Amino acid sequence: MNILRAQRDQLFEYGPFTIRRQRPGEAFGPLAIVDQMTLQLDATIPLHSNQDSEIFSYVWRGSLLHSTEQGETHSLNAKRALLLSAGSGMRFAESAPFIETDMLQATIIPAQTGGEPQVNTFTRADGAAVNAWTLLAGPHGSEAPLALNQAVYIYDLKLERGKQVNVPRREGFSSWVNVLDGIVRMDNERLHKGDSVSDNKALPALMGERDATLIAFLVQKSL
């Protein structure tokens, strides 16, 4: 079990927004970057280009406006996640015009490059389930509502204080879990906001020490 603590040197501040960047490393192959971001009210990330990557955006507090150069807009919040498949290239902008916003954004390298860019969203009436993992994204052909061009599964969870859950597991997959807020315990380790824990085998169960929001990535092990 490997724990990556939230450290000051992971933080990048660009005016009205802050990014905490983690790089899972070679063991997690296509899971290239995991950013936890805070955007102050009226913060704007202007139009920028992306190509040959899949970007999963997840808001757990506040709301985000995602806009493409073609004029397509999506409002993200705790009930709606977004997956951008950049393919041959896409320009998009992001902003927080209504309220300060906390979000996670993960960059995944697809199994195949190129292709038509597209944006898809997944909406739930009540947001993240309490004390039960929900599958948000997974490989094409899986049961996931958002389809990735890669052998990666993404889950979320709201864990109440005093409740215990097992981390999702699949044969042949490594696990990476991010604590978005709250405090949880795994074995004898306390995990706080910004911490992550990973392993190439099944992780121990999680216990809520304070109400928490978590994201789990399962990544197929390299052969």
VEXDREN-2710 file (C-alpha; in Angstrom, 1 decimal):
% VEXDREN-2710
k/r/px/py/pz
1/MET/0.0/0.0/0.0
2/ASN/1.5/3.4/-1.1
3/ILE/0.3/6.7/0.4
4/LEU/0.9/10.0/-1.3
5/ARG/0.3/12.8/1.1
6/ALA/-0.9/16.2/0.1
7/GLN/2.2/18.3/0.0
8/ARG/2.9/22.0/-0.6
9/ASP/5.1/21.2/-3.6
10/GLN/2.1/19.7/-5.4
11/LEU/0.3/23.0/-5.4
12/PHE/0.3/25.5/-8.3
13/GLU/-1.5/28.8/-7.9
14/TYR/-2.5/30.8/-11.0
15/GLY/-4.4/33.8/-9.8
16/PRO/-8.0/32.8/-9.0
17/PHE/-7.4/29.1/-9.2
18/THR/-5.2/26.5/-7.4
19/ILE/-4.2/23.1/-8.7
20/ARG/-2.8/20.2/-6.6
21/ARG/-1.2/17.9/-9.2
22/GLN/-0.4/14.2/-8.6
23/ARG/1.3/11.9/-11.2
24/PRO/0.4/8.3/-10.5
25/GLY/3.6/7.2/-12.3
26/GLU/4.6/4.3/-14.6
27/ALA/2.8/1.6/-12.5
28/PHE/-0.5/3.3/-13.5
29/GLY/0.4/3.8/-17.2
30/PRO/-2.5/5.6/-18.9
31/LEU/-3.6/7.4/-15.7
32/ALA/-1.2/10.3/-16.4
33/ILE/-2.3/13.2/-14.2
34/VAL/-4.8/13.6/-11.3
35/ASP/-5.5/17.3/-10.5
36/GLN/-7.5/18.6/-7.6
37/MET/-8.5/22.1/-8.3
38/THR/-10.2/25.1/-6.5
39/LEU/-11.6/27.8/-8.7
40/GLN/-12.6/31.1/-7.0
41/LEU/-15.8/32.8/-8.1
42/ASP/-15.4/34.2/-11.6
43/ALA/-12.2/32.2/-12.3
44/THR/-11.7/31.4/-15.9
45/ILE/-9.4/29.0/-17.7
46/PRO/-9.4/30.4/-21.2
47/LEU/-9.6/28.4/-24.4
48/HIS/-6.8/25.9/-24.6
49/SER/-6.1/22.9/-26.9
50/ASN/-5.9/19.2/-26.1
51/GLN/-5.2/16.3/-28.3
52/ASP/-5.0/12.5/-27.9
53/SER/-6.1/12.4/-24.3
54/GLU/-9.3/11.8/-22.4
55/ILE/-10.1/14.3/-19.6
56/PHE/-12.5/13.3/-16.8
57/SER/-14.0/16.2/-14.9
58/TYR/-15.7/15.8/-11.5
59/VAL/-17.1/18.6/-9.3
60/TRP/-18.0/17.8/-5.7
61/ARG/-18.6/21.4/-4.5
62/GLY/-19.9/24.3/-6.5
63/SER/-20.4/24.4/-10.3
64/LEU/-18.3/24.6/-13.4
65/LEU/-19.1/25.8/-16.9
66/HIS/-17.3/23.8/-19.6
67/SER/-17.4/25.4/-23.1
68/THR/-16.0/24.2/-26.4
69/GLU/-14.8/26.4/-29.3
70/GLN/-17.8/25.2/-31.3
71/GLY/-20.1/26.8/-28.7
72/GLU/-21.2/23.6/-26.9
73/THR/-21.6/24.3/-23.2
74/HIS/-22.1/22.0/-20.2
75/SER/-22.7/22.9/-16.6
76/LEU/-21.0/20.6/-14.1
77/ASN/-21.9/20.1/-10.4
78/ALA/-22.1/17.4/-7.8
79/LYS/-24.8/15.7/-9.9
80/ARG/-23.1/15.8/-13.4
81/ALA/-19.6/14.6/-14.4
82/LEU/-18.0/15.1/-17.9
83/LEU/-15.7/13.1/-20.1
84/LEU/-13.9/14.9/-22.9
85/SER/-12.3/12.6/-25.6
86/ALA/-10.0/15.1/-27.3
87/GLY/-9.2/12.8/-30.2
88/SER/-7.6/14.7/-33.1
89/GLY/-7.9/17.9/-31.2
90/MET/-10.3/20.1/-29.3
91/ARG/-10.2/23.6/-27.8
92/PHE/-12.3/24.3/-24.7
93/ALA/-12.6/26.7/-21.7
94/GLU/-13.7/26.3/-18.1
95/SER/-15.1/28.9/-15.6
96/ALA/-16.8/29.2/-12.3
97/PRO/-19.2/32.1/-12.9
98/PHE/-21.6/31.3/-10.0
99/ILE/-19.7/30.1/-7.0
100/GLU/-16.3/28.9/-5.8
101/THR/-15.8/25.4/-7.0
102/ASP/-13.8/22.3/-6.0
103/MET/-13.2/19.7/-8.7
104/LEU/-11.0/16.8/-9.8
105/GLN/-9.7/16.5/-13.3
106/ALA/-7.9/13.3/-14.5
107/THR/-6.0/13.0/-17.7
108/ILE/-6.0/9.5/-19.3
109/ILE/-4.0/8.5/-22.3
110/PRO/-6.2/6.5/-24.7
111/ALA/-5.3/3.2/-26.2
112/GLN/-5.6/4.7/-29.7
113/THR/-4.8/8.2/-30.9
114/GLY/-6.8/10.4/-33.2
115/GLY/-10.5/10.1/-33.9
116/GLU/-13.4/12.5/-33.8
117/PRO/-13.4/14.6/-30.6
118/GLN/-16.5/14.4/-28.4
119/VAL/-17.9/15.4/-25.0
120/ASN/-20.2/13.2/-22.9
121/THR/-21.8/13.8/-19.5
122/PHE/-23.4/11.6/-16.9
123/THR/-26.1/13.1/-14.6
124/ARG/-27.6/11.6/-11.4
125/ALA/-30.6/13.2/-9.6
126/ASP/-29.0/12.8/-6.2
127/GLY/-25.3/13.0/-6.9
128/ALA/-22.8/10.5/-5.4
129/ALA/-24.3/7.6/-3.6
130/VAL/-23.9/7.4/0.2
131/ASN/-21.8/4.5/1.5
132/ALA/-21.9/2.7/-1.9
133/TRP/-19.5/3.1/-4.9
134/THR/-21.0/4.2/-8.2
135/LEU/-19.3/3.4/-11.5
136/LEU/-18.9/6.6/-13.6
137/ALA/-16.6/5.6/-16.4
138/GLY/-15.1/2.5/-17.9
139/PRO/-13.8/0.9/-21.1
140/HIS/-16.0/0.8/-24.3
141/GLY/-18.3/-2.2/-24.0
142/SER/-18.4/-2.1/-20.2
143/GLU/-21.4/-1.3/-18.0
144/ALA/-20.1/2.3/-17.3
145/PRO/-22.2/5.3/-18.4
146/LEU/-19.1/7.2/-19.7
147/ALA/-17.0/5.2/-22.2
148/LEU/-13.2/5.4/-22.1
149/ASN/-10.9/4.3/-24.9
150/GLN/-8.7/2.7/-22.2
151/ALA/-8.8/-0.1/-19.6
152/VAL/-9.6/2.2/-16.7
153/TYR/-12.7/2.3/-14.4
154/ILE/-13.7/5.3/-12.3
155/TYR/-16.0/5.2/-9.3
156/ASP/-17.2/7.8/-6.7
157/LEU/-18.5/7.6/-3.1
158/LYS/-19.8/9.6/-0.2
159/LEU/-18.6/7.9/3.0
160/GLU/-20.3/8.7/6.2
161/ARG/-18.5/8.9/9.5
162/GLY/-18.4/5.5/11.2
163/LYS/-19.2/3.6/8.0
164/GLN/-16.9/1.1/6.3
165/VAL/-16.7/0.1/2.6
166/ASN/-14.4/-2.0/0.5
167/VAL/-12.5/-0.4/-2.3
168/PRO/-13.7/-1.5/-5.8
169/ARG/-11.6/-4.3/-7.2
170/ARG/-11.2/-6.1/-10.5
171/GLU/-8.9/-9.0/-11.3
172/GLY/-5.8/-7.7/-13.1
173/PHE/-6.3/-4.1/-12.1
174/SER/-4.4/-1.7/-9.8
175/SER/-6.2/0.7/-7.5
176/TRP/-5.7/4.4/-6.9
177/VAL/-8.0/6.3/-4.5
178/ASN/-8.2/10.1/-3.9
179/VAL/-9.7/11.7/-0.8
180/LEU/-11.5/14.8/-2.2
181/ASP/-12.7/16.0/1.2
182/GLY/-13.2/14.7/4.8
183/ILE/-11.1/12.2/6.6
184/VAL/-11.0/8.4/6.2
185/ARG/-8.9/5.6/7.8
186/MET/-7.3/2.6/6.0
187/ASP/-5.8/0.1/8.4
188/ASN/-3.8/2.4/10.8
189/GLU/-3.4/5.3/8.4
190/ARG/-5.5/8.5/8.4
191/LEU/-6.1/10.0/5.0
192/HIS/-7.0/13.6/4.6
193/LYS/-8.2/15.9/1.8
194/GLY/-5.7/15.7/-1.0
195/ASP/-4.2/12.4/0.0
196/SER/-4.2/9.4/-2.2
197/VAL/-3.5/5.7/-1.7
198/SER/-2.7/3.1/-4.2
199/ASP/-1.6/-0.6/-4.7
200/ASN/-1.2/-3.1/-7.4
201/LYS/-3.3/-5.5/-5.4
202/ALA/-6.6/-5.1/-3.4
203/LEU/-6.6/-2.2/-0.9
204/PRO/-7.9/-2.6/2.7
205/ALA/-11.3/-1.4/3.6
206/LEU/-12.0/2.3/4.2
207/MET/-13.6/3.6/7.4
208/GLY/-15.1/7.1/7.5
209/GLU/-13.6/9.2/10.3
210/ARG/-15.3/12.3/9.1
211/ASP/-17.9/12.5/6.2
212/ALA/-15.8/12.2/3.1
213/THR/-16.0/12.2/-0.7
214/LEU/-13.7/9.8/-2.6
215/ILE/-12.8/8.9/-6.2
216/ALA/-11.4/5.5/-7.1
217/PHE/-9.5/4.6/-10.3
218/LEU/-8.9/1.0/-11.4
219/VAL/-6.2/0.7/-14.0
220/GLN/-5.3/-2.5/-15.9
221/LYS/-1.8/-3.7/-14.9
222/SER/0.8/-3.6/-17.6
223/LEU/1.8/-7.0/-19.0
END
